[in-house]
């Protein structure tokens, strides 16, 4: 039996949330034990030769993929959350959404100056969330050494917001 390609586990839903858009659904990767294992393994392979101290991931899918990779590589995991969800002193960053603004936060004591940080998330689209996370990490004195994603929607040009960073995605889709 031939092993499935990771892309085979991603469900594509045409015309969602609006006509002309193909929605790439990560839940079908998560609900397959083979798909989930393959996704974590492939993302972790992108870090094989990277020297780093900790992984940062945004809620919620950054947690899903970042925590097992951190565990497997014996690294700490730092959550980035929506405004008002973290219990201690935080710093925050506003960023643009397709229709409005949002705010994310990280604990002030989560990253020490000089620590090397990898950011993990499921998808890069416009890049706004991850751009905001890079700024938070740098405000705390951390150095972003790599940013990895399971999927990239190349047509939305999210990499442009992250120029100057080492960015990789396991799966790339040409459109948006």
LUMSE-603897 format. One record per residue: residue in one letter; residue number from 1; x, y, z of N, C-alpha, C, O in turn. Coordinates in steps of 0.1 Angstrom, whole numbers, plus 2048, in hexadecimal, padded with zeros to 3 digits. Layout:
N
SITE/a/NUM/X/Y/Z/X/Y/Z/X/Y/Z/X/Y/Z
...
//
This chain:
176
SITE/x/1/808/7F4/800/800/800/800/809/80C/800/812/80D/808
SITE/x/2/806/816/7F7/80E/822/7F6/80A/82C/801/7FE/82E/804
SITE/x/3/814/832/807/812/83C/812/80C/848/80C/810/84D/801
SITE/x/4/802/84E/812/7FC/85A/80D/805/866/80F/80D/866/819
SITE/x/5/804/86F/806/80B/87C/807/804/885/811/7F8/884/812
SITE/x/6/80B/88D/818/805/896/822/7F9/89E/81C/7EF/8A1/823
SITE/x/7/7FB/8A3/810/7F1/8AB/809/7E4/8A4/808/7D9/8AA/808
SITE/x/8/7E5/896/807/7D9/88E/806/7D0/88F/812/7C4/88B/811
SITE/x/9/7D5/893/81D/7CE/893/82A/7C6/8A1/82B/7BD/8A2/834
SITE/x/10/7CA/8AB/823/7C4/8B8/824/7B8/8B8/81C/7B8/8B6/810
SITE/x/11/7AC/8BC/822/7A0/8BD/81B/79F/8CB/814/7A1/8D5/81B
SITE/x/12/79C/8CB/808/79B/8D8/800/78C/8DB/7FE/785/8D2/7F8
SITE/x/13/787/8E6/803/779/8EA/802/777/8F6/7F9/77B/901/7FC
SITE/x/14/772/8F4/7EC/771/8FF/7E3/766/909/7E8/75C/905/7EE
SITE/x/15/768/915/7E4/75F/920/7E6/75B/922/7F5/750/926/7F8
SITE/x/16/765/920/7FE/763/923/80C/76F/92C/811/77B/928/80E
SITE/x/17/76E/936/818/761/93C/81D/75A/945/812/74F/94A/815
SITE/x/18/75F/946/806/758/94E/7FC/75C/948/7EE/766/941/7ED
SITE/x/19/754/94B/7E4/757/945/7D7/765/948/7D2/76B/953/7D4
SITE/x/20/76C/93E/7CC/779/940/7C7/784/93C/7D0/790/93B/7CC
SITE/x/21/781/93A/7DD/78B/936/7E7/78A/927/7E9/77F/921/7E9
SITE/x/22/796/921/7EA/796/912/7ED/79C/912/7FC/7A7/915/7FE
SITE/x/23/793/90E/805/797/90D/813/79F/900/815/79A/8F5/812
SITE/x/24/7AB/901/81B/7B3/8F5/81F/7B0/8F2/82D/7B5/8F9/836
SITE/x/25/7A9/8E6/82F/7A5/8E2/83C/7AF/8D9/843/7B1/8CE/83F
SITE/x/26/7B5/8DE/84E/7BF/8D6/855/7B8/8CC/85E/7BF/8C3/863
SITE/x/27/7AC/8CD/861/7A5/8C3/86A/7A6/8B5/865/7A7/8AB/86D
SITE/x/28/7A6/8B3/858/7A7/8A5/853/7B5/89F/855/7B7/893/855
SITE/x/29/7BF/8A8/856/7CD/8A3/85A/7CC/89F/868/7D2/894/86C
SITE/x/30/7C6/8A7/871/7C6/8A4/87F/7BE/897/883/7C1/890/88C
SITE/x/31/7B3/895/87B/7AB/88A/87F/7AF/87C/879/7A9/872/87B
SITE/x/32/7BB/87C/873/7C1/870/86E/7CE/86E/876/7D7/877/875
SITE/x/33/7CF/863/87C/7DC/861/884/7E8/861/87B/7F2/865/87E
SITE/x/34/7E6/85B/86E/7F1/85B/865/7F4/869/860/800/86D/85F
SITE/x/35/7EA/871/85D/7EC/87F/859/7F2/887/863/7FB/88F/860
SITE/x/36/7EE/886/86F/7F3/88E/87A/802/88B/87D/80A/894/87E
SITE/x/37/805/87E/87D/813/87A/87F/81C/87F/873/827/884/876
SITE/x/38/817/87E/867/81E/882/85B/821/891/85C/82C/896/859
SITE/x/39/816/899/860/817/8A7/861/822/8AB/86B/82B/8B4/868
SITE/x/40/821/8A5/877/82B/8A9/882/839/8A5/87D/843/8AD/87F
SITE/x/41/83B/899/877/848/894/873/84E/89D/868/859/8A1/869
SITE/x/42/845/8A1/85E/84A/8A9/853/84E/8B7/858/858/8BD/854
SITE/x/43/846/8BD/861/849/8CA/867/856/8C9/86F/85F/8D2/86E
SITE/x/44/857/8BF/877/863/8BD/87F/870/8BC/877/87B/8C0/87B
SITE/x/45/86F/8B5/86B/87A/8B4/862/880/8C1/85E/88C/8C2/85B
SITE/x/46/877/8CB/85D/87C/8D9/859/885/8DF/864/88B/8E9/862
SITE/x/47/885/8D9/870/88D/8DE/87B/89A/8D6/87E/8A1/8D9/888
SITE/x/48/89D/8CC/876/8A7/8C3/879/8B5/8C9/87B/8BC/8C5/885
SITE/x/49/8B8/8D3/873/8C5/8DA/875/8C5/8E8/87B/8CE/8F0/879
SITE/x/50/8BA/8EA/882/8B8/8F8/887/8BB/8F8/896/8B6/8EF/89E
SITE/x/51/8C3/901/89B/8C7/902/8A9/8BD/90C/8AF/8BD/918/8AA
SITE/x/52/8B5/908/8B9/8AB/911/8BF/8A9/90D/8CD/8AC/901/8D1
SITE/x/53/8A2/916/8D5/8A0/913/8E3/891/910/8E6/88E/908/8EF
SITE/x/54/888/916/8DE/87A/913/8E1/871/916/8D5/876/91B/8CB
SITE/x/55/865/911/8D6/85B/912/8CB/850/91B/8D0/84B/91A/8DB
SITE/x/56/84C/924/8C7/840/92D/8CA/835/929/8C0/838/927/8B4
SITE/x/57/829/929/8C4/81E/926/8BB/811/92E/8BF/80E/92F/8CB
SITE/x/58/80A/933/8B5/7FE/93A/8B8/7F2/930/8BA/7F2/926/8B5
SITE/x/59/7E8/935/8C3/7DD/92C/8C4/7D5/92C/8B7/7D5/936/8B0
SITE/x/60/7CE/922/8B5/7CE/915/8BB/7D6/90B/8B4/7DC/902/8B9
SITE/x/61/7D7/90D/8A7/7DE/902/89F/7ED/903/8A0/7F4/8F8/89E
SITE/x/62/7F3/90E/8A4/801/90E/8A7/804/906/8B3/80F/900/8B4
SITE/x/63/7FA/905/8BC/7FC/8FC/8C8/7FC/8ED/8C3/804/8E5/8C8
SITE/x/64/7F2/8EA/8BB/7F0/8DC/8B6/7FD/8D7/8B0/801/8CB/8B3
SITE/x/65/804/8DF/8A8/810/8DA/8A1/81C/8DD/8A9/826/8D5/8A8
SITE/x/66/81D/8E8/8B0/829/8EC/8B7/82C/8E4/8C3/838/8E1/8C5
SITE/x/67/822/8E0/8CB/825/8D9/8D7/82B/8CB/8D4/835/8C7/8DB
SITE/x/68/825/8C3/8CB/82C/8B6/8C9/83A/8B7/8C4/843/8AF/8C7
SITE/x/69/83D/8C1/8BC/84A/8C3/8B6/853/8C7/8C2/85E/8C2/8C3
SITE/x/70/84F/8D0/8CA/857/8D4/8D6/85A/8C8/8DF/865/8C7/8E3
SITE/x/71/850/8C0/8E1/851/8B4/8EA/85B/8AB/8E3/865/8A6/8EA
SITE/x/72/85A/8A8/8D7/863/89F/8D0/871/8A3/8D0/87B/89B/8D0
SITE/x/73/873/8B1/8CF/881/8B6/8CE/886/8BB/8DC/891/8C1/8DC
SITE/x/74/87E/8B8/8E6/882/8BC/8F4/885/8CB/8F5/88F/8D0/8FB
SITE/x/75/87B/8D3/8F0/87B/8E2/8F1/86F/8E6/8F8/865/8DF/8FA
SITE/x/76/86F/8F3/8FD/864/8F9/903/85A/8FE/8F9/85E/900/8ED
SITE/x/77/84E/900/8FC/844/905/8F4/83E/912/8FA/83A/911/906
SITE/x/78/83D/91C/8F3/837/929/8F8/82B/92C/8F0/82B/92D/8E3
SITE/x/79/81F/92E/8F7/813/931/8EF/811/940/8ED/815/948/8F5
SITE/x/80/80C/943/8E1/808/951/8DE/7F9/950/8DD/7F3/948/8D6
SITE/x/81/7F2/959/8E5/7E3/958/8E6/7DD/965/8E2/7E3/970/8E1
SITE/x/82/7D0/964/8E0/7C7/96F/8DE/7C7/978/8EA/7C9/973/8F5
SITE/x/83/7C5/985/8E8/7C5/98E/8F3/7BC/98A/8FF/7B0/985/8FD
SITE/x/84/7C1/98B/90B/7B9/988/917/7B9/97A/91B/7B2/976/925
SITE/x/85/7C1/971/915/7C0/962/918/7CC/95E/921/7CB/953/927
SITE/x/86/7D7/965/922/7E2/961/92A/7E1/968/938/7DE/973/939
SITE/x/87/7E5/960/942/7E2/965/950/7EC/96E/956/7E9/975/95F
SITE/x/88/7F9/96F/951/803/978/957/806/984/94E/7FF/986/944
SITE/x/89/810/98B/952/814/997/94A/817/994/93C/81F/98A/939
SITE/x/90/811/99B/932/814/998/924/818/9A5/91D/817/9B0/922
SITE/x/91/81D/9A2/911/81F/9AD/907/815/9A9/8FB/812/99D/8F9
SITE/x/92/811/9B3/8F4/807/9B0/8EA/80B/9B7/8DD/813/9C0/8DC
SITE/x/93/804/9B2/8D2/807/9B8/8C5/7FA/9B7/8BD/7F3/9AD/8BD
SITE/x/94/7F6/9C2/8B7/7EA/9C3/8AE/7EF/9BF/8A0/7FA/9C2/89C
SITE/x/95/7E6/9B9/899/7E9/9B6/88B/7DC/9B6/882/7D1/9B5/888
SITE/x/96/7DE/9B7/875/7D3/9B8/86C/7CE/9AA/868/7D5/9A1/865
SITE/x/97/7C1/9A9/868/7BA/99E/863/7B4/9A2/856/7B4/9AD/852
SITE/x/98/7AE/998/84E/7A8/99B/842/79D/9A6/843/79B/9AF/83B
SITE/x/99/795/9A5/84F/78A/9AE/851/78B/9B4/85F/783/9B1/868
SITE/x/100/796/9BB/862/797/9C1/86F/7A5/9BF/876/7AF/9BD/86F
SITE/x/101/7A5/9C0/883/7B1/9BE/88B/7B0/9B4/896/7A4/9B0/89A
SITE/x/102/7BB/9AF/89A/7BB/9A6/8A5/7C7/9A9/8AE/7D0/9B0/8AA
SITE/x/103/7C7/9A3/8BA/7D3/9A5/8C3/7D7/998/8C9/7CF/990/8CD
SITE/x/104/7E4/996/8C9/7E9/98A/8CF/7F3/98D/8DA/7F8/999/8DB
SITE/x/105/7F5/984/8E3/7FD/986/8EF/807/97B/8F2/804/96F/8EE
SITE/x/106/811/97E/8F9/81B/974/8FE/81F/978/90C/820/984/90E
SITE/x/107/822/96F/914/827/973/922/834/97A/921/83D/976/919
SITE/x/108/836/984/929/842/98C/929/84E/984/92C/859/987/928
SITE/x/109/84C/97A/934/858/971/939/85A/965/931/861/95C/935
SITE/x/110/853/963/925/853/957/91E/860/955/916/864/949/914
SITE/x/111/866/95F/912/872/95F/90A/87D/967/910/87B/973/913
SITE/x/112/889/962/911/894/969/917/89C/96F/90C/89D/969/901
SITE/x/113/8A3/97A/90E/8AB/980/904/8B6/976/8FF/8BC/970/907
SITE/x/114/8B7/976/8F2/8C1/96D/8EC/8BC/95F/8E8/8C3/958/8E1
SITE/x/115/8B0/95B/8ED/8AB/94E/8EA/8A7/94D/8DB/8A2/956/8D5
SITE/x/116/8AA/941/8D5/8A7/93F/8C7/89A/938/8C6/897/92E/8CD
SITE/x/117/891/93D/8BE/883/93A/8BE/87F/935/8B0/883/93A/8A6
SITE/x/118/877/92A/8B0/870/925/8A4/861/927/8A6/85C/925/8B0
SITE/x/119/85B/92C/89B/84C/92E/89B/846/923/893/84B/920/888
SITE/x/120/83C/91D/899/835/912/892/826/916/891/820/91A/89B
SITE/x/121/820/914/885/812/916/883/80D/90D/878/815/907/871
SITE/x/122/800/90C/876/7FB/903/86C/7FB/909/85E/7FD/901/854
SITE/x/123/7F9/916/85D/7F6/91C/850/7FC/92A/84F/7FA/932/858
SITE/x/124/802/92D/844/806/93B/841/7FD/93F/835/7FD/939/82A
SITE/x/125/7F6/94A/838/7ED/950/82D/7F3/95E/82B/7FC/95F/822
SITE/x/126/7ED/968/831/7F2/975/82F/7FE/978/838/806/982/835
SITE/x/127/801/970/842/80D/972/84A/80C/97C/856/816/97E/85D
SITE/x/128/800/982/858/7FF/98C/862/801/987/870/807/98E/878
SITE/x/129/7FB/97C/873/7FC/977/881/80B/974/884/810/977/88F
SITE/x/130/812/96D/87B/820/969/87E/829/975/87E/832/976/886
SITE/x/131/826/97F/875/82E/98B/876/82D/992/884/837/996/889
SITE/x/132/820/992/889/81F/998/897/826/990/8A1/82C/995/8AB
SITE/x/133/826/982/8A0/82D/97A/8A9/83C/97C/8A9/843/97C/8B3
SITE/x/134/842/97E/89D/850/981/89C/854/98E/8A3/85E/98F/8AA
SITE/x/135/84B/998/8A2/84D/9A4/8AA/84D/9A2/8B9/855/9A8/8C0
SITE/x/136/843/99A/8BD/843/998/8CC/84F/991/8D1/855/994/8DB
SITE/x/137/854/987/8C9/860/97F/8CD/86C/989/8CE/874/988/8D7
SITE/x/138/86D/991/8C4/878/99A/8C3/877/9A5/8CE/882/9AA/8D3
SITE/x/139/86B/9A9/8D2/86A/9B3/8DD/86F/9AD/8EA/874/9B4/8F2
SITE/x/140/86E/9A0/8EB/873/999/8F7/882/995/8F6/887/990/900
SITE/x/141/888/998/8EB/896/996/8EA/899/988/8E3/8A5/984/8E2
SITE/x/142/88F/981/8DF/891/974/8D8/895/976/8CA/893/981/8C4
SITE/x/143/89B/96C/8C4/89F/96C/8B6/897/961/8AE/898/955/8B2
SITE/x/144/88F/965/8A4/888/95B/89C/891/955/893/896/95B/88A
SITE/x/145/894/948/894/89D/941/88B/897/939/880/89D/935/877
SITE/x/146/88A/936/882/883/92E/877/874/930/87A/86F/930/886
SITE/x/147/86C/92F/86F/85D/92F/870/859/924/867/85C/924/85B
SITE/x/148/851/91B/86D/84C/910/864/83D/90E/865/836/912/86F
SITE/x/149/837/90A/85A/829/908/858/826/8FA/852/82F/8F5/84B
SITE/x/150/81B/8F5/855/816/8E9/84E/813/8ED/83F/817/8E6/836
SITE/x/151/80B/8F8/83D/806/8FC/830/809/90B/82D/809/913/837
SITE/x/152/80B/90E/821/80C/91B/81C/803/91E/810/803/916/807
SITE/x/153/7FC/929/811/7F4/92E/806/7FC/939/7FF/7FC/944/802
SITE/x/154/804/935/7F5/80E/93E/7EE/807/94A/7E8/80D/955/7E8
SITE/x/155/7FB/949/7E3/7F4/954/7DD/7F1/95F/7E6/7EF/96B/7E1
SITE/x/156/7F1/95D/7F3/7EF/968/7FC/7FC/970/800/7FB/979/808
SITE/x/157/807/96B/7FC/814/971/7FE/818/975/80C/81E/97F/80F
SITE/x/158/815/96B/815/818/96D/823/827/96E/826/82B/974/82F
SITE/x/159/82F/967/81E/83D/967/81F/843/975/81E/84D/979/824
SITE/x/160/83C/97E/816/841/98C/815/842/993/822/84B/99B/824
SITE/x/161/838/991/82B/839/997/838/843/991/841/847/997/84B
SITE/x/162/848/985/83D/852/97E/845/860/97E/83E/868/976/842
SITE/x/163/862/987/835/86F/987/82E/87A/98A/838/878/992/841
SITE/x/164/885/984/837/890/985/841/890/97A/84B/899/978/853
SITE/x/165/885/972/84B/885/966/853/886/959/84B/882/959/83F
SITE/x/166/88A/94F/851/88B/941/84B/87D/93B/84C/879/937/857
SITE/x/167/876/93A/841/868/935/842/867/929/839/86C/929/82D
SITE/x/168/860/91F/83E/85E/913/836/850/90D/839/84B/90F/844
SITE/x/169/84A/907/82F/83D/900/830/83E/8F2/82A/845/8F0/820
SITE/x/170/838/8E9/830/838/8DB/82C/830/8DA/81E/835/8D3/815
SITE/x/171/825/8E0/81E/81C/8DF/812/81A/8EE/80D/818/8F7/815
SITE/x/172/81B/8EF/800/819/8FD/7FA/80E/8FB/7F0/80E/8F3/7E7
SITE/x/173/804/905/7F0/7FA/906/7E7/7FC/913/7DF/7FF/91D/7E5
SITE/x/174/7FB/913/7D2/7FE/91E/7CA/7F4/92A/7CC/7F8/935/7CC
SITE/x/175/7E7/927/7CD/7DD/931/7CE/7DB/936/7DC/7E4/936/7E4
SITE/x/176/7CF/93B/7DE/7CB/941/7EB/7BF/93A/7F0/7BA/93D/7FB
//
